[in-house]
Amino acid sequence: MGRYLDRLRISLRRPKEEIRTNLALYLKGAPVPEPALILIERGKGGVIGTVYIEQSLDGLAFLENDLSWIKKSQSIRLFAQAIRKFHDVGGRHPDLQIKNLLIAFSPKPQAYVIDLDKASLGSPPTVRRRAKELMRLYRSLGKRNALHLIGREGIAIFVSEYCRSLDPQESRNLRKKLWQELHRAWRGVRLHALFYPDGITSVKLPPRRFR
């Protein structure tokens, strides 16, 4: 059975709620792993598993590979698409960080949002909530001294792809509102950086010409 499981872990917290959230997001079309099982032993918590995703890596492990810019920019777009879809169906992930993203290129290129024990499902989050979670992701790169792995253009690609919509006006409005919230949240990033072992890198939010 082990080869069919992408994640197998003992949880002393709410295993029922996590698998329920995972399943609800999956049925909504969110880019999350397919839930496989939940086993609960009396007094000993539970075991949660998801269907194994072949040849997949977490976001940080993937970006740390020696990638061509084409491959790297493709992966950044996939991460942005996955998070946008996750948010659009009503997903909220208070622990959104680079290692909680998964990427695979077989049978087709796709990114996934994982580790949903703190996630929830409701109405699509507000722009401010989206910005808060995206800056949580940004901080996770800064904390691991990994912002240089995507650079300024990579950040710009991510934001542009996240804001992409079939309606150009809707896309422009979301980008404008999101950047307003991102710059407000940036102050929090600088504050958090004071507690990082190496501080924050010199990579900043993209200049206006990238937006």
C-alpha positions as CSV (number, residue, x, y, z in Angstrom):
1,M,0.0,0.0,0.0
2,G,2.9,2.3,0.7
3,R,3.6,3.0,-3.0
4,Y,0.1,4.5,-3.4
5,L,0.6,7.0,-0.6
6,D,2.1,10.3,-1.1
7,R,2.0,11.2,2.5
8,L,1.5,9.0,5.6
9,R,1.7,10.5,9.0
10,I,0.4,10.2,12.5
11,S,-1.7,13.1,13.6
12,L,-2.9,13.6,17.2
13,R,-5.0,16.6,16.0
14,R,-8.1,16.7,13.9
15,P,-7.6,14.0,11.2
16,K,-11.3,13.8,10.4
17,E,-11.4,17.6,9.7
18,E,-8.2,17.5,7.6
19,I,-9.4,14.7,5.3
20,R,-12.8,16.3,5.0
21,T,-11.2,19.6,4.0
22,N,-8.8,17.8,1.6
23,L,-11.7,15.8,0.0
24,A,-14.0,18.9,-0.2
25,L,-11.2,20.9,-1.9
26,Y,-10.4,18.0,-4.3
27,L,-14.1,17.7,-5.3
28,K,-14.2,21.4,-5.9
29,G,-11.4,21.0,-8.4
30,A,-8.7,22.5,-6.2
31,P,-5.1,21.4,-7.1
32,V,-4.6,19.2,-4.0
33,P,-3.6,15.6,-3.8
34,E,-6.4,13.0,-4.0
35,P,-7.2,11.8,-0.5
36,A,-6.7,8.0,-0.1
37,L,-7.6,7.0,3.4
38,I,-8.0,7.8,7.0
39,L,-7.5,5.4,9.9
40,I,-8.3,6.2,13.5
41,E,-7.1,4.1,16.4
42,R,-8.9,4.8,19.7
43,G,-6.8,7.0,21.9
44,K,-3.9,7.2,19.4
45,G,-5.0,9.8,16.8
46,G,-5.2,8.9,13.1
47,V,-3.3,8.2,9.9
48,I,-3.9,10.3,6.8
49,G,-2.8,9.4,3.3
50,T,-3.0,10.8,-0.2
51,V,-2.6,9.2,-3.6
52,Y,1.1,9.1,-4.6
53,I,2.1,11.7,-7.2
54,E,4.9,10.2,-9.3
55,Q,8.3,12.1,-9.6
56,S,7.2,15.0,-7.5
57,L,9.2,17.4,-5.4
58,D,8.3,20.1,-3.0
59,G,8.7,23.7,-4.2
60,L,12.0,24.4,-2.5
61,A,13.7,21.1,-3.5
62,F,12.6,21.7,-7.1
63,L,13.9,25.3,-7.3
64,E,17.2,24.2,-5.8
65,N,17.9,22.1,-8.8
66,D,20.1,23.5,-11.6
67,L,17.2,24.6,-13.7
68,S,17.2,26.5,-17.0
69,W,15.3,29.8,-16.9
70,I,12.6,28.3,-19.2
71,K,12.0,25.4,-16.8
72,K,12.1,27.7,-13.8
73,S,9.7,30.2,-15.2
74,Q,7.4,27.4,-16.2
75,S,7.4,26.1,-12.6
76,I,6.7,29.6,-11.2
77,R,3.7,29.9,-13.5
78,L,2.5,26.5,-12.3
79,F,2.8,27.5,-8.7
80,A,0.9,30.7,-9.3
81,Q,-1.9,28.9,-11.2
82,A,-2.3,26.3,-8.5
83,I,-2.6,28.9,-5.7
84,R,-5.0,31.1,-7.7
85,K,-7.3,28.1,-8.4
86,F,-7.0,27.0,-4.7
87,H,-8.1,30.5,-3.7
88,D,-10.8,30.8,-6.3
89,V,-12.7,27.7,-5.1
90,G,-12.6,29.0,-1.6
91,G,-9.4,27.5,-0.2
92,R,-7.5,29.2,2.6
93,H,-4.1,28.0,3.7
94,P,-2.7,29.9,6.8
95,D,0.6,28.0,6.4
96,L,1.2,28.6,2.7
97,Q,4.9,28.3,2.2
98,I,7.3,27.0,-0.5
99,K,7.6,23.5,1.0
100,N,3.8,23.2,1.1
101,L,3.8,23.4,-2.7
102,L,4.4,20.3,-4.8
103,I,5.3,20.1,-8.5
104,A,5.3,17.2,-10.9
105,F,5.9,17.1,-14.7
106,S,4.4,13.6,-15.4
107,P,2.0,12.7,-16.8
108,K,1.5,16.5,-17.3
109,P,3.1,19.6,-15.7
110,Q,1.1,20.5,-12.6
111,A,1.6,22.0,-9.1
112,Y,-0.3,21.1,-6.0
113,V,-1.0,22.7,-2.6
114,I,-0.3,20.3,0.2
115,D,-0.2,19.9,4.0
116,L,-3.8,20.9,4.6
117,D,-4.1,20.3,8.3
118,K,-4.6,24.0,8.9
119,A,-6.5,24.7,5.6
120,S,-10.2,25.5,5.3
121,L,-12.8,25.9,2.7
122,G,-15.3,28.7,2.4
123,S,-16.1,31.6,0.1
124,P,-13.2,32.8,-2.1
125,P,-10.8,34.9,0.1
126,T,-10.7,38.6,-0.1
127,V,-7.8,40.4,-1.8
128,R,-6.3,41.2,1.6
129,R,-6.5,37.6,2.7
130,R,-4.9,36.5,-0.6
131,A,-2.1,39.0,-0.2
132,K,-1.5,37.8,3.4
133,E,-1.1,34.2,2.3
134,L,1.1,35.2,-0.7
135,M,3.4,37.2,1.6
136,R,3.5,34.2,3.9
137,L,4.9,32.3,0.9
138,Y,7.3,35.1,0.1
139,R,8.6,35.1,3.7
140,S,9.2,31.4,3.6
141,L,11.6,32.0,0.7
142,G,13.3,34.8,2.5
143,K,13.6,32.8,5.7
144,R,15.4,30.0,3.7
145,N,17.6,32.5,1.9
146,A,16.0,31.3,-1.3
147,L,14.6,34.4,-2.9
148,H,17.5,34.5,-5.3
149,L,16.2,31.2,-6.8
150,I,13.4,33.1,-8.5
151,G,14.7,36.7,-8.5
152,R,12.8,39.9,-9.4
153,E,11.6,38.7,-12.7
154,G,10.4,35.4,-11.2
155,I,8.3,37.3,-8.6
156,A,6.8,39.5,-11.4
157,I,6.0,36.3,-13.4
158,F,4.3,34.8,-10.4
159,V,2.1,37.9,-9.7
160,S,1.2,38.3,-13.4
161,E,0.2,34.7,-13.7
162,Y,-1.7,34.7,-10.4
163,C,-3.7,37.7,-11.6
164,R,-4.4,36.3,-15.1
165,S,-8.1,36.1,-16.0
166,L,-10.2,35.5,-19.1
167,D,-11.5,39.1,-18.6
168,P,-8.6,41.5,-19.1
169,Q,-10.3,44.2,-17.0
170,E,-10.8,41.8,-14.2
171,S,-7.2,40.8,-14.4
172,R,-6.0,44.4,-14.3
173,N,-8.3,45.2,-11.3
174,L,-7.1,42.2,-9.4
175,R,-3.4,43.0,-10.1
176,K,-3.9,46.6,-9.0
177,K,-5.7,45.7,-5.8
178,L,-3.3,42.8,-5.0
179,W,-0.2,45.1,-5.4
180,Q,-1.8,47.6,-3.1
181,E,-2.2,44.9,-0.5
182,L,1.2,43.3,-1.1
183,H,3.0,46.6,-0.5
184,R,1.0,47.0,2.7
185,A,2.0,43.5,3.8
186,W,5.6,44.1,2.8
187,R,6.1,46.0,6.0
188,G,5.3,42.8,7.9
189,V,7.9,40.9,5.8
190,R,10.6,43.4,6.8
191,L,9.6,43.0,10.4
192,H,9.7,39.2,10.2
193,A,13.2,39.4,8.5
194,L,14.6,40.8,11.7
195,F,14.3,37.3,13.2
196,Y,15.7,35.4,10.3
197,P,19.2,33.9,10.9
198,D,20.6,35.6,7.8
199,G,18.2,38.5,7.5
200,I,16.3,39.1,4.3
201,T,18.1,39.1,0.9
202,S,18.3,42.1,-1.3
203,V,15.5,40.9,-3.6
204,K,12.5,43.2,-3.4
205,L,9.1,43.4,-4.9
206,P,9.2,43.9,-8.7
207,P,9.6,47.4,-10.0
208,R,6.6,49.0,-11.7
209,R,7.6,48.1,-15.2
210,F,7.1,44.4,-14.4
211,R,3.5,44.9,-13.3
